[in-house]
Amino acid sequence: MSRYGAELARADMIAGATAAAVVVPIAMAHATIANLPVQVGLATVVAPMVAYALVGTSRPLSVSTTSTIAVLVAAAAASVAPAATPAEAALIASTLALMVGAMLCAGWAASLGFVANFISQPVLVGFKAGIGLVIVADQLPKLAGIHFEKAGFFRDLASLARHATDFSPPTLAVGVSALVLVVAGRRLAPRVPWALIAIGLAIAASAVFDLRGQGVETAGALEGGLRGPMLPPLDLLTELWPAAVGIALMSLTESIAAGRAFVGRGEARPAANRELLALGLANLGSALFGGMPCGGGTTQTAVNRSAGARTQAAAVATAVIAVLTLAFLAPLVALMPRAALAAVVIAYSVGLIHLDEFRAIRAVRTTEFQWAVIAFTGVLLLGTLRGILVAIAASLLAIAHQANRPHVYELRRKRGTHAFRARAVEHPGDEHWPGLLIARPQGRLYFANAERVGDQLWQMQGDAAARVALLDLGAVTDIEYTALAMLSAGEEKLREQGAELWLAALNPHVLAIVRETALGRRLGRERMFIDLPAAVAAFERRTGTQPLPEGAPA
């Protein structure tokens, strides 16, 4: 932005303070998801937001902790050090942040921003819904003051049912009260920072009624506050790299999705490759100051945008408030009941589960709905780390499935026009030419789908018994050697049957490829046309055939 004056600064400061009222308590709550001290969550607000503000391309994106990343961090820490102390878990989280940052920066150097699209939206919907349920199941015992060893989603639910009578009445009262306040408040007045209010009231109740003395667990002392720059231990790299890859991909995907969702009028969409660098630096900064892996969060970004954030200066204001919280409010934070944090986590994590999106996906494409269900089920059955691998695999399988099953349409001409469209019962008056098959394959033609495309074309040719098979290649972006071999073999087979293959509407790239082949030399200029109308006109001149409406006798 060329000029940054007092008006913009005022808007950003207000937006940053408003976002902080949501980000600060949620950051502390997300730290508890990862079984980390709450100051780790606050540290993940400070350096990441400042780093992203300097390099990022999205104006409103708020980069700090997210519930998805927190769950992945918890799973990674549990896999390498199941009995880790909070301090040891914090070091593992910082190491993960360092690795994630390095991977994202390396991705930027290699121009891998396109990787953000490797997890499809339906798969992401299913994955995040599974994460939401996992988080709720993880936080319910904390809400009620129940303790048992965690062993996976379904076994945790069974353990929760067995220990249901072991709840702590004061803890449950605090947790349920905070949960009701946040859920009801967000529905009645969405702009009010109900998470901060619930945490504030819980701290006040803790101080007045000595909740800790009644068995209610609290956050405890914030040991050390925001630590200075230091490198986390590097001896865990070999064990943590698979988790770091998954977290890096999720950080990029979530951040790009959140940034794109809140693009304002006149603003450019986030540049995926530049976002790799910005998020990489944010994670490196988080690691150096004792934070955990980070990414752009939808909730805090929505608050930031709705509060009027105009530039990334709003994020800097949020970071400053997080520093002040660590510096001056540590005694109050120490009194914070963990049940209240669990309530905030549950209230916001339920928002990851969007049944309406499942219904919308199913209404459009059943196949993609199945990918969403696979990702959802993978998280619940296999855990979060394996679940993200299932999500990635499901996305790649979806890509392969769609790329390997291109549609081939038989075309008709709309009467009185030069427009061609797929043959359909809804258009009974569309025209065709006896002896002429017009077919349109779509997408890239290559070795994996060439046979399927060829089978569809031969089925159409057999049904039409055409003298000329005219292929409209206008929707074919590229053609690979195997597909060319399929077309060449088809052309030879048609000649043996006394028929011909014609091509039309080849883009310059495909045309150049075809001309270099024996097929192109056989077809020559006489059987390759600039567009469908030119090809049809040539057919009419050669045969004297006139178009007939659909269903008319030849």
LUMRO-705674 format. One record per residue (C-alpha): residue number from 1; x, y, z. Coordinates in steps of 0.2 Angstrom, whole numbers, plus 2048, in hexadecimal, padded with zeros to 3 digits. Example, Ala and Ser with C-alpha at 12.3 -4.5 7.8 and 13.67 -1.06 7.14 Angstrom:
{1,{83E,7EA,827}} {2,{844,7FB,824}} 
END
This chain:
{1,{800,800,800}} {2,{808,810,7FB}} {3,{802,81B,809}} {4,{7FF,816,81B}} {5,{7F7,824,825}} {6,{7EF,826,836}} {7,{7DE,820,830}} {8,{7E5,80F,82A}} {9,{7EF,80E,83A}} {10,{7E0,811,845}} {11,{7D6,804,83C}} {12,{7E4,7F7,83D}} {13,{7E7,7FA,84F}} {14,{7D5,7F8,853}} {15,{7D4,7E8,849}} {16,{7E3,7E1,850}} {17,{7DD,7E4,862}} {18,{7CC,7DC,85E}} {19,{7D5,7CD,856}} {20,{7E0,7CB,865}} {21,{7D1,7C9,870}} {22,{7CD,7B9,866}} {23,{7DF,7B4,861}} {24,{7E7,7B5,872}} {25,{7DB,7A9,87B}} {26,{7DA,79D,86C}} {27,{7ED,79C,86B}} {28,{7EE,797,87D}} {29,{7E0,78B,87A}} {30,{7E8,783,86B}} {31,{7F8,781,875}} {32,{7EE,776,881}} {33,{7E9,76B,872}} {34,{7FB,768,86E}} {35,{7FE,764,881}} {36,{809,773,882}} {37,{80B,782,88F}} {38,{7FF,790,88A}} {39,{80E,79C,888}} {40,{813,792,879}} {41,{802,797,871}} {42,{805,7A9,875}} {43,{817,7A8,86E}} {44,{810,7A1,85E}} {45,{806,7B1,85C}} {46,{814,7BD,85D}} {47,{822,7B9,851}} {48,{817,7B1,844}} {49,{80C,7C0,842}} {50,{81A,7CC,841}} {51,{823,7C1,834}} {52,{814,7BE,82A}} {53,{810,7D1,82A}} {54,{821,7D5,822}} {55,{820,7C8,814}} {56,{80E,7C1,812}} {57,{803,7C6,804}} {58,{7F2,7C5,80C}} {59,{7EC,7D5,815}} {60,{7E0,7CD,822}} {61,{7E8,7BC,825}} {62,{7EC,7B9,837}} {63,{7FA,7AC,83A}} {64,{7FC,7A4,84A}} {65,{7F6,793,851}} {66,{7E8,789,84A}} {67,{7DF,77A,851}} {68,{7E4,76F,842}} {69,{7F6,772,844}} {70,{7F5,771,857}} {71,{7EE,75F,855}} {72,{7FB,75A,849}} {73,{808,761,855}} {74,{801,757,864}} {75,{801,747,859}} {76,{813,74A,854}} {77,{819,74D,866}} {78,{810,73E,86C}} {79,{818,733,85F}} {80,{82A,737,864}} {81,{828,73B,876}} {82,{818,734,87E}} {83,{81D,738,890}} {84,{825,749,88C}} {85,{824,757,899}} {86,{81C,768,894}} {87,{82D,76F,891}} {88,{833,760,886}} {89,{822,761,87C}} {90,{826,774,879}} {91,{837,770,873}} {92,{830,763,867}} {93,{823,770,861}} {94,{831,77D,85E}} {95,{83B,770,854}} {96,{82B,76C,849}} {97,{829,77F,846}} {98,{83B,780,841}} {99,{839,772,835}} {100,{829,778,82E}} {101,{830,789,82B}} {102,{83F,782,822}} {103,{834,777,817}} {104,{829,785,813}} {105,{838,791,80E}} {106,{83F,783,804}} {107,{82E,781,7FB}} {108,{82F,794,7F7}} {109,{840,792,7F0}} {110,{83A,784,7E5}} {111,{82A,78D,7E0}} {112,{81F,780,7E7}} {113,{811,78B,7EB}} {114,{805,780,7E0}} {115,{806,773,7EE}} {116,{7F9,77D,7F7}} {117,{7EC,776,7EB}} {118,{7F1,764,7EE}} {119,{7E4,762,7FC}} {120,{7D3,764,7F3}} {121,{7C5,76E,7FC}} {122,{7BA,75E,7FF}} {123,{7C9,755,807}} {124,{7CD,764,811}} {125,{7BB,765,817}} {126,{7BC,752,81C}} {127,{7CD,754,825}} {128,{7C8,763,82F}} {129,{7B8,75B,834}} {130,{7C1,74C,83B}} {131,{7CD,758,844}} {132,{7BF,761,84B}} {133,{7B8,751,853}} {134,{7C9,74B,859}} {135,{7CC,75C,862}} {136,{7BA,75C,86A}} {137,{7BE,74A,870}} {138,{7CF,74F,877}} {139,{7C8,75E,880}} {140,{7B8,757,888}} {141,{7C2,74E,896}} {142,{7CB,75F,89A}} {143,{7BA,767,89A}} {144,{7B4,75B,8A7}} {145,{7C4,758,8B1}} {146,{7C5,746,8AC}} {147,{7D7,73E,8AA}} {148,{7DB,72E,8A0}} {149,{7E9,72A,893}} {150,{7E5,72F,881}} {151,{7E5,721,875}} {152,{7DC,727,865}} {153,{7CB,72E,861}} {154,{7C0,71F,863}} {155,{7C9,718,872}} {156,{7C9,729,87A}} {157,{7B6,72A,878}} {158,{7B4,719,880}} {159,{7C0,71E,88E}} {160,{7B6,72E,891}} {161,{7A6,724,892}} {162,{7AE,719,89F}} {163,{7B4,727,8A9}} {164,{7A5,732,8A8}} {165,{7A1,731,8BA}} {166,{7B3,737,8BF}} {167,{7B0,749,8BA}} {168,{7B4,757,8C5}} {169,{7A4,762,8C9}} {170,{7AD,772,8CB}} {171,{7B7,76F,8BB}} {172,{7A8,76A,8B1}} {173,{79E,779,8B7}} {174,{7AC,785,8B1}} {175,{7AE,77C,8A1}} {176,{79C,77B,89D}} {177,{799,78D,8A2}} {178,{7A7,793,897}} {179,{7A1,789,888}} {180,{78F,78F,889}} {181,{794,7A1,88B}} {182,{7A0,79F,87B}} {183,{793,795,870}} {184,{784,7A0,875}} {185,{78D,7B0,874}} {186,{794,7AD,863}} {187,{783,7AA,85C}} {188,{77B,7B9,865}} {189,{789,7C5,862}} {190,{797,7BE,856}} {191,{7A2,7CE,857}} {192,{7A4,7CD,86A}} {193,{7B4,7C4,86F}} {194,{7AB,7B7,87A}} {195,{7BA,7AC,87B}} {196,{7C4,7BA,884}} {197,{7B4,7BE,88F}} {198,{7B3,7AB,894}} {199,{7C5,7AA,898}} {200,{7C5,7BA,8A2}} {201,{7B6,7B5,8AC}} {202,{7BE,7A4,8AF}} {203,{7CD,7AC,8B6}} {204,{7C3,7B7,8C1}} {205,{7BA,7A8,8C8}} {206,{7CA,79F,8CA}} {207,{7D1,7AE,8D5}} {208,{7C1,7B1,8DF}} {209,{7BC,79F,8E3}} {210,{7CD,797,8E3}} {211,{7C9,78A,8D6}} {212,{7DA,783,8D6}} {213,{7D7,77E,8E8}} {214,{7C7,775,8E3}} {215,{7D0,76A,8D6}} {216,{7CE,775,8C7}} {217,{7DE,774,8BC}} {218,{7E5,785,8B7}} {219,{7F2,78A,8AA}} {220,{7FF,78D,8B7}} {221,{80E,799,8B7}} {222,{814,79F,8A6}} {223,{826,79A,8A8}} {224,{832,7A5,89F}} {225,{825,7AF,895}} {226,{82B,7B2,883}} {227,{83C,7AB,882}} {228,{84A,7B2,878}} {229,{850,7AB,867}} {230,{857,79A,868}} {231,{859,78B,85D}} {232,{84E,77C,862}} {233,{857,76B,864}} {234,{85A,763,853}} {235,{85C,750,858}} {236,{84A,74D,854}} {237,{84A,752,842}} {238,{84A,740,83C}} {239,{83B,73B,846}} {240,{831,74B,843}} {241,{833,74E,831}} {242,{824,744,82B}} {243,{819,74E,837}} {244,{822,75E,832}} {245,{81D,75B,81F}} {246,{80B,758,824}} {247,{80A,768,82F}} {248,{813,772,821}} {249,{806,76D,814}} {250,{7F8,770,820}} {251,{7FF,781,825}} {252,{800,787,813}} {253,{7EF,77F,80E}} {254,{7E6,787,81C}} {255,{7EF,798,81A}} {256,{7EB,799,808}} {257,{7D9,794,80A}} {258,{7D6,7A1,818}} {259,{7DF,7AE,80F}} {260,{7D5,7AB,7FF}} {261,{7C5,7AB,809}} {262,{7C7,7BC,80F}} {263,{7CE,7C6,800}} {264,{7C6,7D7,800}} {265,{7C0,7E1,7F1}} {266,{7CF,7E7,7E7}} {267,{7DB,7DC,7F0}} {268,{7E6,7CF,7E8}} {269,{7E4,7BD,7EC}} {270,{7F2,7B6,7F7}} {271,{801,7B1,7EC}} {272,{804,79E,7F1}} {273,{817,79E,7EE}} {274,{81A,7AE,7F8}} {275,{80F,7A7,806}} {276,{81B,798,807}} {277,{829,7A5,80B}} {278,{81E,7AF,817}} {279,{818,79F,821}} {280,{829,798,821}} {281,{830,7A7,829}} {282,{821,7A8,835}} {283,{825,796,83B}} {284,{837,799,83C}} {285,{834,7A8,847}} {286,{828,79E,852}} {287,{835,790,854}} {288,{842,79D,859}} {289,{837,7A5,867}} {290,{830,795,86E}} {291,{820,793,864}} {292,{818,785,85A}} {293,{815,783,848}} {294,{808,790,841}} {295,{7FD,794,833}} {296,{7EF,79F,82D}} {297,{7DF,79C,837}} {298,{7CE,79F,830}} {299,{7C6,7A5,841}} {300,{7D2,7B2,845}} {301,{7D4,7B8,833}} {302,{7C1,7BA,833}} {303,{7C1,7C5,843}} {304,{7D0,7CF,83C}} {305,{7C7,7D3,82C}} {306,{7B6,7D6,834}} {307,{7BE,7E2,840}} {308,{7C5,7EC,832}} {309,{7D7,7E7,82F}} {310,{7DE,7F0,820}} {311,{7F0,7EA,820}} {312,{7FB,7DE,82A}} {313,{7FF,7EB,837}} {314,{7EF,7E4,83F}} {315,{7F8,7D4,842}} {316,{807,7DD,84A}} {317,{7FB,7E5,856}} {318,{7F4,7D4,85B}} {319,{806,7CE,85D}} {320,{80A,7DD,869}} {321,{7FB,7D9,873}} {322,{801,7C7,875}} {323,{812,7CD,87B}} {324,{809,7D8,888}} {325,{7FF,7CA,88E}} {326,{80F,7BF,890}} {327,{818,7CE,899}} {328,{80A,7D5,8A4}} {329,{7FC,7C9,8A6}} {330,{805,7B9,8AA}} {331,{7FF,7B8,8BC}} {332,{7ED,7B9,8B6}} {333,{7F0,7AC,8A8}} {334,{7F7,7A0,8B5}} {335,{7E6,7A0,8BD}} {336,{7DD,79B,8AD}} {337,{7D3,78B,8AF}} {338,{7D7,77E,8A2}} {339,{7C5,779,8A1}} {340,{7C1,78B,89A}} {341,{7CF,789,88D}} {342,{7C7,778,888}} {343,{7B6,781,886}} {344,{7BE,78E,87A}} {345,{7C6,780,870}} {346,{7B6,776,86F}} {347,{7AC,785,86A}} {348,{7B8,78A,85C}} {349,{7BC,778,856}} {350,{7AA,773,853}} {351,{7AB,781,846}} {352,{7B7,775,83C}} {353,{7A8,769,839}} {354,{79D,76F,82B}} {355,{790,763,827}} {356,{788,76F,81B}} {357,{799,76E,810}} {358,{797,75B,810}} {359,{786,75D,809}} {360,{78B,76A,7FD}} {361,{799,75F,7F6}} {362,{78D,750,7F5}} {363,{781,75A,7EB}} {364,{78E,75F,7DE}} {365,{799,74F,7DD}} {366,{797,73F,7E6}} {367,{7A9,73A,7E3}} {368,{7B0,749,7EB}} {369,{7A4,746,7FA}} {370,{7AC,735,7FC}} {371,{7BD,73D,7FC}} {372,{7B7,748,80A}} {373,{7B0,739,814}} {374,{7C1,730,811}} {375,{7CB,73E,818}} {376,{7BF,740,827}} {377,{7BF,72D,82B}} {378,{7D2,72C,829}} {379,{7D5,739,837}} {380,{7C9,730,843}} {381,{7CF,71E,83F}} {382,{7E2,722,83C}} {383,{7E6,731,846}} {384,{7EA,743,841}} {385,{7FB,740,83A}} {386,{7F6,731,830}} {387,{7E6,73A,82C}} {388,{7EF,748,823}} {389,{7F8,73B,818}} {390,{7E7,733,814}} {391,{7E1,745,810}} {392,{7EF,748,804}} {393,{7EE,737,7FD}} {394,{7DB,739,7FA}} {395,{7DE,74A,7F1}} {396,{7EB,742,7E6}} {397,{7E0,734,7E2}} {398,{7D2,740,7DE}} {399,{7DD,749,7D2}} {400,{7E2,739,7CA}} {401,{7D0,733,7C9}} {402,{7CA,743,7C1}} {403,{7D9,744,7B5}} {404,{7D8,732,7B0}} {405,{7C5,733,7AC}} {406,{7C3,741,7A0}} {407,{7B2,743,798}} {408,{7AF,741,785}} {409,{7A0,749,77F}} {410,{797,747,76F}} {411,{792,758,768}} {412,{783,75F,75F}} {413,{781,771,757}} {414,{774,77C,75F}} {415,{768,780,751}} {416,{76B,791,748}} {417,{77C,794,750}} {418,{78E,78E,74F}} {419,{78E,788,761}} {420,{791,776,765}} {421,{78C,76E,775}} {422,{78B,75C,77D}} {423,{77D,751,776}} {424,{76F,751,783}} {425,{75C,74D,783}} {426,{759,75E,789}} {427,{75E,765,778}} {428,{753,75B,76C}} {429,{755,768,75E}} {430,{768,768,75D}} {431,{76F,763,74C}} {432,{77A,755,747}} {433,{781,74F,736}} {434,{77E,73D,730}} {435,{78F,734,72E}} {436,{798,741,739}} {437,{79D,73E,74B}} {438,{7A2,74D,755}} {439,{7AB,749,766}} {440,{7B3,754,773}} {441,{7C0,74D,77F}} {442,{7C5,758,78E}} {443,{7D4,75B,798}} {444,{7E6,754,796}} {445,{7E7,744,78B}} {446,{7F6,739,792}} {447,{7FB,727,795}} {448,{7EF,725,7A4}} {449,{7DF,72A,79B}} {450,{7E3,727,789}} {451,{7DB,715,789}} {452,{7CB,71C,791}} {453,{7C9,72A,785}} {454,{7CC,71E,777}} {455,{7BF,712,77D}} {456,{7B2,720,77E}} {457,{7B6,726,76D}} {458,{7B5,715,765}} {459,{7A4,712,76E}} {460,{79D,722,766}} {461,{7A4,71E,755}} {462,{79D,70D,756}} {463,{78C,714,75A}} {464,{78C,721,74D}} {465,{794,717,73F}} {466,{79B,728,739}} {467,{7A6,72A,729}} {468,{7AF,738,732}} {469,{7B4,739,745}} {470,{7B7,74B,749}} {471,{7C0,74F,759}} {472,{7BE,760,761}} {473,{7CE,762,76A}} {474,{7CB,774,770}} {475,{7C9,76D,782}} {476,{7D9,763,782}} {477,{7E7,76C,78A}} {478,{7F5,760,786}} {479,{7F7,750,77E}} {480,{805,743,782}} {481,{80D,735,778}} {482,{802,727,77D}} {483,{7F2,731,779}} {484,{7F9,735,768}} {485,{7FD,723,765}} {486,{7EB,71F,769}} {487,{7E5,72C,75D}} {488,{7F1,726,750}} {489,{7EB,714,752}} {490,{7D9,71A,751}} {491,{7DC,723,741}} {492,{7E3,714,739}} {493,{7D5,709,73F}} {494,{7C8,716,738}} {495,{7D1,716,727}} {496,{7D0,703,727}} {497,{7BD,705,729}} {498,{7BC,712,71B}} {499,{7BA,720,728}} {500,{7C5,72F,72C}} {501,{7CB,739,73C}} {502,{7CA,74B,73C}} {503,{7D0,757,749}} {504,{7CB,769,74D}} {505,{7CE,777,759}} {506,{7E0,772,75F}} {507,{7E8,77E,76A}} {508,{7FA,784,764}} {509,{803,778,76F}} {510,{7F9,769,76B}} {511,{7F9,76D,758}} {512,{80C,76F,759}} {513,{80E,75E,761}} {514,{802,755,755}} {515,{80A,75D,745}} {516,{81B,754,74B}} {517,{813,743,74A}} {518,{80F,736,73C}} {519,{7FC,739,741}} {520,{7FE,74C,73D}} {521,{807,748,72D}} {522,{7F9,73D,727}} {523,{7EB,749,72C}} {524,{7F3,758,724}} {525,{7EB,768,723}} {526,{7DC,760,71A}} {527,{7D6,757,72A}} {528,{7DB,763,738}} {529,{7D0,773,73A}} {530,{7D1,783,743}} {531,{7C0,780,74B}} {532,{7B0,776,74B}} {533,{7A6,781,73F}} {534,{7B5,780,732}} {535,{7B5,76D,733}} {536,{7A2,76B,732}} {537,{7A2,776,723}} {538,{7B0,76C,71B}} {539,{7A5,75C,71E}} {540,{796,764,716}} {541,{79F,769,707}} {542,{7A7,758,705}} {543,{797,74D,708}} {544,{789,75A,704}} {545,{781,754,714}} {546,{776,760,71D}} {547,{773,761,730}} {548,{764,758,738}} {549,{75B,75B,748}} {550,{75E,74E,756}} {551,{753,73F,753}} {552,{74F,743,741}} {553,{752,734,735}} {554,{762,735,72B}} 
END
